[in-house]
């Protein structure tokens, strides 16, 4: 990675495309079966390009803290009916209203109870200015956020906690005593510590 170069959608898509081809080889040696034919020692696996999550809608932000979603996105397909829709590319608002319980508190157990608010669809065709959008890491904290899960975006950046997951990495917080006061800001990907 080049430290002083921003990572945009086009760079991330290229990186994902390169990483989606996996080759396994053992120094060009071949296994010789009894019949004398060669068995290849490599394979190719096509992996889907994706930044998706569900709640939060994505693992990546734009410079304003809105989510960059490439992959599946929860959408309202009929009034009150929410479904996972594949092959989406969208800018999703950090002010989306997540699934809420009867008391108006985030309900991370109700995955399909709401759809994130799409600001606009992204154009990922060659030459599109959307491919130059700089990608940012998600902000985070505190772990005792509303809804009982770690706060994403971090408290103060949106009204709701859009994180429907438990702590993704327990070691995210340096100590247990920092559960209520540890925050991680959003960084351009090339500057994430």
C-alpha positions as a Markdown table, in Angstrom:
| # | Residue | x | y | z |
|---|---|---|---|---|
| 1 | Unk | 0.0 | 0.0 | 0.0 |
| 2 | Unk | 1.2 | 3.5 | -0.8 |
| 3 | Unk | 1.0 | 5.5 | 2.5 |
| 4 | Unk | 0.3 | 8.9 | 0.9 |
| 5 | Unk | -2.2 | 7.8 | -1.7 |
| 6 | Unk | -5.9 | 7.8 | -1.0 |
| 7 | Unk | -7.8 | 4.6 | -1.4 |
| 8 | Unk | -10.9 | 5.1 | -3.5 |
| 9 | Unk | -13.6 | 2.8 | -4.7 |
| 10 | Unk | -11.7 | 2.0 | -8.0 |
| 11 | Unk | -8.6 | 1.1 | -6.1 |
| 12 | Unk | -10.6 | -1.1 | -3.7 |
| 13 | Unk | -12.4 | -2.8 | -6.5 |
| 14 | Unk | -9.0 | -3.5 | -8.3 |
| 15 | Unk | -7.6 | -4.8 | -5.0 |
| 16 | Unk | -10.6 | -7.1 | -4.5 |
| 17 | Unk | -10.4 | -8.3 | -8.1 |
| 18 | Unk | -6.7 | -9.2 | -7.6 |
| 19 | Unk | -7.3 | -10.9 | -4.3 |
| 20 | Unk | -10.2 | -12.8 | -5.8 |
| 21 | Unk | -7.8 | -15.0 | -7.8 |
| 22 | Unk | -6.1 | -17.4 | -5.4 |
| 23 | Unk | -3.3 | -19.6 | -6.7 |
| 24 | Unk | -1.8 | -22.4 | -4.7 |
| 25 | Unk | 1.4 | -23.9 | -6.0 |
| 26 | Unk | 4.2 | -25.9 | -4.6 |
| 27 | Unk | 7.3 | -24.7 | -6.5 |
| 28 | Unk | 5.9 | -25.9 | -9.8 |
| 29 | Unk | 5.9 | -29.5 | -8.7 |
| 30 | Unk | 3.2 | -31.7 | -10.0 |
| 31 | Unk | 1.5 | -34.7 | -8.4 |
| 32 | Unk | 1.9 | -37.8 | -10.6 |
| 33 | Unk | -1.1 | -40.1 | -10.3 |
| 34 | Unk | -0.8 | -43.7 | -11.3 |
| 35 | Unk | -2.2 | -43.0 | -14.8 |
| 36 | Unk | 0.7 | -40.7 | -15.6 |
| 37 | Unk | -1.4 | -37.5 | -16.1 |
| 38 | Unk | -0.6 | -34.3 | -14.3 |
| 39 | Unk | -2.8 | -32.9 | -11.5 |
| 40 | Unk | -2.7 | -29.1 | -11.4 |
| 41 | Unk | -1.4 | -27.6 | -8.2 |
| 42 | Unk | -3.3 | -24.4 | -8.4 |
| 43 | Unk | -6.9 | -23.3 | -8.3 |
| 44 | Unk | -8.9 | -20.1 | -9.0 |
| 45 | Unk | -11.7 | -18.9 | -6.8 |
| 46 | Unk | -13.9 | -16.0 | -7.8 |
| 47 | Unk | -14.9 | -14.0 | -4.7 |
| 48 | Unk | -17.7 | -11.5 | -4.8 |
| 49 | Unk | -16.8 | -7.8 | -4.5 |
| 50 | Unk | -18.5 | -6.5 | -1.4 |
| 51 | Unk | -18.3 | -3.9 | 1.4 |
| 52 | Unk | -21.6 | -4.9 | 2.8 |
| 53 | Unk | -22.7 | -5.6 | 6.3 |
| 54 | Unk | -26.3 | -5.5 | 7.3 |
| 55 | Unk | -26.4 | -3.3 | 10.4 |
| 56 | Unk | -24.2 | -1.3 | 10.0 |
| 57 | Unk | -24.9 | -1.3 | 6.2 |
| 58 | Unk | -21.2 | -1.4 | 5.3 |
| 59 | Unk | -17.7 | -1.6 | 6.7 |
| 60 | Unk | -16.7 | 1.6 | 4.8 |
| 61 | Unk | -17.6 | 5.3 | 4.8 |
| 62 | Unk | -17.3 | 8.3 | 2.5 |
| 63 | Unk | -15.7 | 11.5 | 3.8 |
| 64 | Unk | -19.0 | 12.6 | 5.4 |
| 65 | Unk | -19.5 | 9.4 | 7.4 |
| 66 | Unk | -22.1 | 7.9 | 5.0 |
| 67 | Unk | -21.8 | 4.2 | 4.2 |
| 68 | Unk | -20.5 | 2.9 | 0.8 |
| 69 | Unk | -22.4 | -0.3 | 0.1 |
| 70 | Unk | -21.3 | -2.6 | -2.7 |
| 71 | Unk | -23.1 | -6.0 | -2.5 |
| 72 | Unk | -26.3 | -6.9 | -0.7 |
| 73 | Unk | -28.6 | -4.2 | 0.7 |
| 74 | Unk | -31.8 | -4.6 | 2.8 |
| 75 | Unk | -34.6 | -2.9 | 0.9 |
| 76 | Unk | -38.3 | -2.5 | 1.4 |
| 77 | Unk | -39.8 | -4.6 | -1.4 |
| 78 | Unk | -43.4 | -4.1 | -0.4 |
| 79 | Unk | -44.9 | -2.0 | 2.4 |
| 80 | Unk | -43.6 | -3.4 | 5.6 |
| 81 | Unk | -41.7 | -6.2 | 3.8 |
| 82 | Unk | -37.9 | -6.0 | 3.9 |
| 83 | Unk | -35.5 | -8.2 | 1.9 |
| 84 | Unk | -31.9 | -8.6 | 1.2 |
| 85 | Unk | -31.3 | -7.5 | -2.4 |
| 86 | Unk | -28.1 | -8.5 | -4.2 |
| 87 | Unk | -25.9 | -6.6 | -6.6 |
| 88 | Unk | -26.3 | -3.1 | -5.1 |
| 89 | Unk | -24.0 | -0.1 | -5.2 |
| 90 | Unk | -25.3 | 2.7 | -3.0 |
| 91 | Unk | -24.4 | 5.6 | -0.7 |
| 92 | Unk | -26.4 | 5.0 | 2.5 |
| 93 | Unk | -27.1 | 7.7 | 5.1 |
| 94 | Unk | -25.4 | 7.5 | 8.4 |
| 95 | Unk | -28.8 | 8.9 | 9.7 |
| 96 | Unk | -30.7 | 5.7 | 8.7 |
| 97 | Unk | -33.2 | 4.5 | 11.2 |
| 98 | Unk | -32.4 | 0.9 | 12.1 |
| 99 | Unk | -34.9 | -1.7 | 13.3 |
| 100 | Unk | -36.5 | -0.3 | 16.5 |
| 101 | Unk | -38.3 | -2.1 | 19.3 |
| 102 | Unk | -41.6 | -1.0 | 20.8 |
| 103 | Unk | -39.8 | 1.5 | 23.0 |
| 104 | Unk | -38.0 | 3.1 | 20.1 |
| 105 | Unk | -34.6 | 1.6 | 21.0 |
| 106 | Unk | -32.4 | -0.1 | 18.4 |
| 107 | Unk | -33.3 | -3.8 | 18.0 |
| 108 | Unk | -30.3 | -5.7 | 16.6 |
| 109 | Unk | -32.3 | -8.9 | 16.9 |
| 110 | Unk | -34.7 | -7.8 | 14.1 |
| 111 | Unk | -32.4 | -7.8 | 11.1 |
| 112 | Unk | -35.1 | -7.3 | 8.5 |
| 113 | Unk | -37.3 | -4.8 | 10.5 |
| 114 | Unk | -36.1 | -1.8 | 8.5 |
| 115 | Unk | -34.1 | -0.7 | 5.5 |
| 116 | Unk | -31.2 | 1.7 | 5.5 |
| 117 | Unk | -31.9 | 5.1 | 3.8 |
| 118 | Unk | -30.2 | 5.2 | 0.3 |
| 119 | Unk | -29.0 | 8.7 | -0.5 |
| 120 | Unk | -28.2 | 7.6 | -4.1 |
| 121 | Unk | -27.1 | 4.7 | -6.2 |
| 122 | Unk | -23.4 | 4.6 | -7.1 |
| 123 | Unk | -22.2 | 4.3 | -10.7 |
| 124 | Unk | -19.3 | 1.8 | -10.9 |
| 125 | Unk | -18.8 | 2.0 | -14.6 |
| 126 | Unk | -15.3 | 2.9 | -15.9 |
| 127 | Unk | -14.8 | 6.7 | -15.9 |
| 128 | Unk | -17.5 | 7.4 | -13.3 |
| 129 | Unk | -16.5 | 10.0 | -10.6 |
| 130 | Unk | -18.0 | 7.6 | -8.1 |
| 131 | Unk | -14.9 | 5.4 | -8.6 |
| 132 | Unk | -12.8 | 8.3 | -7.1 |
| 133 | Unk | -14.7 | 8.5 | -3.8 |
| 134 | Unk | -12.1 | 8.1 | -1.0 |
| 135 | Unk | -12.9 | 5.3 | 1.4 |
| 136 | Unk | -12.9 | 5.7 | 5.1 |
| 137 | Unk | -12.9 | 3.3 | 8.0 |
| 138 | Unk | -16.0 | 3.2 | 10.3 |
| 139 | Unk | -16.0 | 5.2 | 13.5 |
| 140 | Unk | -16.7 | 3.3 | 16.7 |
| 141 | Unk | -17.6 | 3.7 | 20.3 |
| 142 | Unk | -18.4 | 3.3 | 23.1 |
| 143 | Unk | -19.1 | -0.4 | 23.5 |
| 144 | Unk | -22.0 | 0.4 | 25.8 |
| 145 | Unk | -23.9 | 2.2 | 23.0 |
| 146 | Unk | -27.7 | 2.3 | 22.6 |
| 147 | Unk | -29.1 | -1.1 | 21.6 |
| 148 | Unk | -26.6 | -2.9 | 23.8 |
| 149 | Unk | -23.9 | -3.2 | 21.0 |
| 150 | Unk | -20.8 | -1.2 | 20.3 |
| 151 | Unk | -21.7 | 2.2 | 18.7 |
| 152 | Unk | -21.3 | 2.5 | 14.9 |
| 153 | Unk | -21.1 | 5.4 | 13.9 |
| 154 | Unk | -19.5 | 6.5 | 17.1 |
| 155 | Unk | -21.8 | 8.5 | 19.5 |
| 156 | Unk | -22.4 | 12.0 | 18.4 |
| 157 | Unk | -22.1 | 11.3 | 14.7 |
| 158 | Unk | -25.7 | 10.0 | 14.2 |
| 159 | Unk | -28.9 | 9.7 | 16.2 |
| 160 | Unk | -28.9 | 5.9 | 16.2 |
| 161 | Unk | -26.5 | 3.1 | 16.7 |
| 162 | Unk | -26.5 | 1.3 | 13.4 |
| 163 | Unk | -24.5 | -1.7 | 14.6 |
| 164 | Unk | -26.5 | -4.9 | 15.0 |
| 165 | Unk | -23.5 | -7.0 | 16.0 |
| 166 | Unk | -21.8 | -7.8 | 19.3 |
| 167 | Unk | -18.2 | -6.7 | 19.6 |
| 168 | Unk | -16.6 | -7.9 | 16.4 |
| 169 | Unk | -13.2 | -8.1 | 18.1 |
| 170 | Unk | -13.1 | -8.2 | 21.9 |
| 171 | Unk | -9.6 | -6.8 | 21.7 |
| 172 | Unk | -10.8 | -3.6 | 20.0 |
| 173 | Unk | -10.9 | -2.0 | 23.4 |
| 174 | Unk | -7.6 | -1.7 | 25.1 |
| 175 | Unk | -9.0 | -2.5 | 28.6 |
| 176 | Unk | -12.4 | -3.5 | 30.0 |
| 177 | Unk | -12.5 | -0.2 | 31.9 |
| 178 | Unk | -12.6 | 1.6 | 28.6 |
| 179 | Unk | -15.9 | 0.0 | 27.5 |
| 180 | Unk | -17.9 | 3.2 | 28.1 |
| 181 | Unk | -15.3 | 5.8 | 27.1 |
| 182 | Unk | -13.2 | 4.3 | 24.2 |
| 183 | Unk | -13.9 | 5.9 | 20.8 |
| 184 | Unk | -12.2 | 5.3 | 17.4 |
| 185 | Unk | -12.6 | 8.0 | 14.8 |
| 186 | Unk | -13.0 | 7.4 | 11.1 |
| 187 | Unk | -9.8 | 7.5 | 9.0 |
| 188 | Unk | -9.1 | 7.5 | 5.3 |
| 189 | Unk | -8.1 | 3.8 | 4.7 |
| 190 | Unk | -4.5 | 4.6 | 3.9 |
| 191 | Unk | -4.2 | 6.4 | 7.3 |
| 192 | Unk | -5.8 | 3.8 | 9.6 |
| 193 | Unk | -3.4 | 3.2 | 12.5 |
